[in-house]
Every structure is written in structure tokens, then in C-alpha cells.
Amino acid sequence: MNGMNLWAWLNGIWIVSEILIAFATRTRRESGKVQDRGSQLLLWIVIVSSITGCEWIRHAAPANLFAGEDWPITVSLIVFVLGLAIRWAAIATLGKSFSANVAIRESQKVQKSGLYRYVRHPSYLGMLLIFLAFGLHARNLASLAVAILPTTLALLYRIRIEEAVLNEAFGEEYRAYSRVTKRLIPGVF
């Protein structure tokens, strides 16, 4: 299987997995305290728009990043797989506590194991790596910016909402965890 076919397969797997995650893990009002504030819808709109824009630019404009070399395509495949693995591992670690929308369930606890030992939002880190992979795959600076900037801003907004909800639900336990664990990049941010 060549790189372009693998890229298409990875895209399909990612899209199907995100749709399944969105519907299968969504917390209903009767199952928990939903406090999403529209961030899930915003995130979907931004993701679809950014990836569409990135791909449109990739096809409309010449590769101008990395002098049009082909090696970024291989790197983008590796980054994509890494992003998927991190996202899926984070979701699996949370299990029934994971929700596609921002919500707290009765049985939920602060997760501090697995990838959550290193960052507070590993599933979002995985998503950011996927968007980085799209930008690298396009080999175009404008595509890279369109893939990364809007999605990062939308995820930071979502993180702000999520952390406010977690602080309210878990109080000092979550604040103590936040003091020793970075949001997205271990030891940095």
C-alpha cells in the first residue's frame, strides 16, 4: 500500500471513529450534568472547516513547505498514527467517564493514570497531532496554518470550559492535579 492509499485509509478510520465517539459517548441530560456550552458543535464546525480548507489549499496551491520534498508525507503518516493512538488510548483510559460533550457523571473521578499522568487532556493532544499531520501532508504553509490555528483555538476554548467544570465538580483534588500536570504538552503547557 502506498503512502497516499494509507493516508486515505487513515482519514476514513479517523472520521468513522470520531463519528462513533460523538454518538456513542455523548452524555444525555438524564445521565449526568451536561455543561458543554456549545463547544462540541463549535469544535465540529471548526474541525470540518479547517480540514476542508487545508485540503482545498493542498490541491489548489503548490507545495511550498519543505521545498516540496516527499519526506513530510511519511512523517505526516507517522504523526497521524501517533495522534490516533494517543486519542484512542486516552478515551479507553477514561472508559465510561469519557463523554463527547462536556459533562460530569455521578460515578466519575479525576483520572490520574495512563496518559493522564503526563497531561490533563491527552485526547485533545491526539487531535492536535492529527491536525498537524494534515498540515504536514499538505506540504503548504497556508494549509498547515489552516489545519492548526483554528482547531487549536477551538480546543483551547473547549479545554477552558472543561477545566471550569472539572474544578467545580472535583474542587481541590482537580486543582492539585492541575498544579502538577500540564494541559497538553508534558512539562511545557
Secondary structure, DSSP 8 states (H G I E B T S, - for coil): --HHHHHHHHHHHHHHHHHHHHHHS---TTTSEE--TTHHHHHHHHHHHHHHHHHHHHHHS---SGGG-SHHHHHHHHHHHHHHHHHHHHHHHHGGG--SSSEE-TT-----SGGGGTBS-HHHHHHHHHHHHHHHHHT-HHHHHHHHHHHHHHHHHHHHHHHHHHHHHHTHHHHHHHHHSBSSSTTT-
